[in-house]
Amino acid sequence: MKNCNFNIRVYGLIVNGSRLLITDEFRLGMFMTKFPGGGLNFGEGTIDCLKRECLEELGQKIEIVRHFYTTDYFQPSHFLPETTQIINVYYVARLKGRPAFRILDKPLDIEAIDGAQSFRWVSVAELDPDMFTLPVDKVVAALIQKDPAALSDSE
């Protein structure tokens, strides 16, 4: 049997009224649009991971509202060796305080420099799975399209 690895990723569905935060990034030689978040470090819980990632990316604390979705099918990594399976965890979250980061309106308005990143608010009503790069983000966007009320930031 092959030695297989898991890569656990944790993402925030950060809501502000009827808008959802997305990020445009240039990583691994390509432009991508995705939800904010990133990789789980060894010894870290998923909620702590998302809080850390938001501090790193947004420079701001978030509050977790609830779990939204965890990958429930096999998803191989597109960026890591073929023996790596991606497991994505998504939480509905909200910012603590007003946004402390720059918001842009134009998609992919960043330079082609590894690590470049910008943020946009997208109306939940206008959310389209095709605006996302990563396969699981497309699945999550489709789930949101089917039931936008599932993003309600009330507890």
C-alpha positions as CSV (number, residue, x, y, z in Angstrom):
1,M,0.0,0.0,0.0
2,K,1.2,3.5,-0.9
3,N,2.1,5.9,1.9
4,C,-0.7,8.5,1.8
5,N,-0.8,12.0,3.3
6,F,-3.6,14.3,4.3
7,N,-3.5,18.1,3.9
8,I,-6.1,19.7,6.1
9,R,-7.2,23.2,5.1
10,V,-9.5,25.5,7.1
11,Y,-11.5,28.3,5.6
12,G,-13.7,31.1,6.8
13,L,-17.0,32.1,5.3
14,I,-16.7,35.6,6.7
15,V,-20.0,37.4,6.4
16,N,-20.9,41.1,6.7
17,G,-24.6,41.6,6.3
18,S,-25.4,40.2,2.9
19,R,-21.8,40.1,1.7
20,L,-19.1,37.4,1.9
21,L,-15.4,37.9,2.0
22,I,-13.3,36.3,-0.7
23,T,-9.6,36.6,-1.5
24,D,-7.7,36.8,-4.7
25,E,-4.2,35.4,-4.5
26,F,-1.1,34.6,-6.6
27,R,0.4,31.4,-5.4
28,L,2.3,28.5,-6.9
29,G,2.6,30.4,-10.2
30,M,-1.1,31.0,-10.7
31,F,-3.9,33.5,-9.9
32,M,-6.7,32.1,-7.8
33,T,-9.9,33.2,-6.1
34,K,-10.8,31.4,-2.9
35,F,-12.2,31.8,0.6
36,P,-9.8,33.2,3.3
37,G,-7.9,30.5,5.3
38,G,-5.2,28.0,4.9
39,G,-3.3,25.0,6.2
40,L,-3.7,23.4,9.6
41,N,-0.4,23.1,11.5
42,F,0.5,20.0,13.4
43,G,-0.9,20.2,17.0
44,E,-3.4,22.9,16.1
45,G,-7.2,22.7,16.2
46,T,-9.3,23.7,13.2
47,I,-10.8,26.8,14.9
48,D,-7.4,27.9,16.2
49,C,-6.1,27.4,12.6
50,L,-8.7,29.7,11.1
51,K,-8.2,32.4,13.8
52,R,-4.5,32.3,13.2
53,E,-4.9,32.4,9.4
54,C,-7.2,35.4,9.6
55,L,-4.7,37.2,11.9
56,E,-2.0,36.5,9.4
57,E,-4.0,37.3,6.2
58,L,-6.4,40.0,7.4
59,G,-4.5,41.4,10.4
60,Q,-7.6,41.0,12.4
61,K,-9.4,38.7,14.8
62,I,-12.6,36.8,13.9
63,E,-15.4,35.2,15.8
64,I,-16.5,31.7,14.7
65,V,-20.3,31.5,14.4
66,R,-20.6,27.7,13.5
67,H,-19.3,24.9,11.4
68,F,-20.6,25.0,7.8
69,Y,-19.1,22.1,5.8
70,T,-16.3,19.5,5.8
71,T,-15.3,17.7,2.7
72,D,-17.2,14.5,2.5
73,Y,-15.6,13.0,-0.6
74,F,-12.2,12.2,-1.9
75,Q,-10.4,15.3,-3.2
76,P,-6.8,14.8,-4.3
77,S,-4.5,17.8,-4.1
78,H,-3.9,19.7,-7.3
79,F,-0.6,21.2,-5.9
80,L,0.9,18.4,-3.8
81,P,2.0,14.8,-4.8
82,E,-0.8,12.6,-6.0
83,T,-0.8,10.6,-2.8
84,T,-2.1,13.6,-0.9
85,Q,-5.7,14.0,0.0
86,I,-7.2,17.4,0.8
87,I,-9.7,17.7,3.7
88,N,-11.3,21.1,3.8
89,V,-13.2,22.5,6.8
90,Y,-15.4,25.7,6.5
91,Y,-16.7,27.8,9.3
92,V,-19.2,30.7,9.1
93,A,-17.4,33.6,10.9
94,R,-17.5,37.3,11.4
95,L,-14.9,40.0,11.9
96,K,-14.4,41.4,15.3
97,G,-14.7,45.1,14.6
98,R,-14.6,47.0,11.4
99,P,-12.5,45.6,8.5
100,A,-8.8,46.6,9.2
101,F,-7.6,45.5,5.8
102,R,-7.8,46.9,2.3
103,I,-10.8,45.9,0.2
104,L,-10.7,46.0,-3.6
105,D,-13.5,45.9,-6.0
106,K,-11.8,44.5,-9.1
107,P,-11.2,40.7,-9.3
108,L,-7.5,39.6,-9.3
109,D,-6.3,43.2,-8.9
110,I,-2.8,42.0,-7.7
111,E,0.7,41.5,-9.2
112,A,1.9,38.2,-10.3
113,I,4.3,37.9,-7.3
114,D,4.1,34.8,-5.1
115,G,2.1,35.6,-2.0
116,A,0.3,38.7,-3.4
117,Q,-3.2,38.8,-2.0
118,S,-6.2,41.1,-2.0
119,F,-9.8,40.9,-0.6
120,R,-13.2,41.6,-2.0
121,W,-16.7,41.6,-0.6
122,V,-19.2,39.7,-2.8
123,S,-22.9,39.8,-2.5
124,V,-24.2,36.4,-1.4
125,A,-27.0,36.8,-4.0
126,E,-24.4,37.1,-6.8
127,L,-22.2,34.3,-5.6
128,D,-21.3,31.9,-8.4
129,P,-19.3,28.7,-8.0
130,D,-17.4,29.5,-11.2
131,M,-15.7,32.6,-9.6
132,F,-13.6,30.2,-7.5
133,T,-10.5,28.4,-8.5
134,L,-10.4,25.4,-6.1
135,P,-12.8,22.5,-6.5
136,V,-14.0,22.4,-2.9
137,D,-14.7,26.1,-2.9
138,K,-16.9,25.6,-5.9
139,V,-18.9,23.0,-4.0
140,V,-19.2,25.3,-1.0
141,A,-20.3,28.2,-3.2
142,A,-23.0,25.9,-4.7
143,L,-24.2,25.0,-1.2
144,I,-24.5,28.6,-0.3
145,Q,-26.4,29.3,-3.6
146,K,-28.9,26.6,-2.6
147,D,-29.4,28.0,0.9
148,P,-28.1,31.5,1.4
149,A,-29.8,31.7,4.9
150,A,-27.2,29.1,6.0
151,L,-24.7,31.9,6.2
152,S,-26.7,33.9,8.6
153,D,-24.3,35.3,11.1
154,S,-26.8,35.1,14.0
155,E,-26.1,32.3,16.4
